[in-house]
Structure formats: C-alpha cells, structure tokens
Amino acid sequence: MLYSSILVACALPLAIAAPFCTRQSNSTVNATCDLSALSQPASTLTPPSPDLHLVLIAHGEGTQNYTCATPASVPAAIGAVAQLYNASCQAASPDVAQNNIVQAAAIGKHFFSDLTTPDFDISGLGNTKAKKIEDAPAPNASADVKWLRLQAETADSTSQVKYVYRLNTVGGVAPASCEGRAEGEVVTVPYQAQYWIYA
C-alpha cells in the first residue's frame, strides 16, 4: 500500500523513503526547531528569495481528486483534500534517521475553495489561499504528482504566508483514462507531500 511504502515527512528533506508516522494533536505550529539551515530538495522550481523565511514544513496526507465526464474521457483534476501535520522538527533534526518512527502533530487542513484555488487552514498561521505559479515533475513522475510553487493571495488570506512549495510528493497521479467509470464519477487517489511554507 502507498502509506506503508513511503512517508516522506518522516525523513530528512532529501530522503525518499520512510515508514509509518504516528500522529497526535497536542503540539502547535510553534515547535522549537531551527529551520534556517534547511534547503529544499533539488528541483527546477524557482527557489525562495533570501528575504523569505521558512516557518513550517507540513506533511500532507489525503487524496488528489478527479472527475470523469464520460467513460471515454480523461480524468480532470478537481482539487485535493489533505490533513496537515507538523513535520518541521523531524525535517530539521540531524538525529532523525529515515527509519525512525516519529510523531507529527495535527495542525490543519488543505483543500480547494474552488477548482483553481488551493487553501491551507493551519492553526497558529491562519488561512492562506494561493495560486499555482510554477510546477515541476516529481522524480517518479509516472506515479507521483508534480511539485508546485504556490503564491499566496494576500487579499484573501489571514496569514502572513507568502509562498508554499509542494515537494516530496508520493502518489496522487490520475488514472490514464475513465474507462469503466460512471459518467460524473469522482476518482480519489491517495497522496502524500511535504508543504514548505514561507513568510
């Protein structure tokens, strides 16, 4: 199964494999972890500018959602839904091995407020509506959804977040066709990702 094979938020930023994470909800976003020395995994995405500060690394676990207009059509993306967990300390600590079981605190949700607007509602940060401004193929592009660079829509957000990067994705790619699906059927594909959040 997807969840038993890889859990990217349990590993260091450059890691590509880790086992299960257990989760609890008694921590906050403001964990005492130094994120200043962390660098994103290599990609073609434009890196964050020097004036931005990494304030959180969130592990997202949920589904990428698609719809089938007809059985002969190609699945069309209609957003995503995910629970978010605080993975900052696990990513920042050099003592966290890839095969360690870690605890990541539940901190919020990711969803779409409409078909094109990703939304992040995170305790301690507020609500951030964003727009996609750049994407890049995941290392395993046939199975894993693209990595993204999202820019906050400041007029519609309550947080101070400026950019969100979706990295280290696992799963979420739509099936190749809607063959065998009912007209209008919604297809949900499990995925995981790290969301690197900058303010």
Secondary structure, 3 states (H helix, E strand, C coil): CHHHHCCHHHCCCCCCCCCCCEEECCCCCCCCCCCCCCCCCCCCCCCCCCCCCEEEEEEEEEEEEEECCCCCCCCEEEEEEEEEEECHHHHHCCCCCCCCCCEEEEEEEEEEEECCEEEEEECCCEEEEEEEEEEECCCCCCCECCEEEEEECHHHCCCCCCEEEEEEEEEECCCCCCCCCCCCCEEEEEEEEEEEEEC
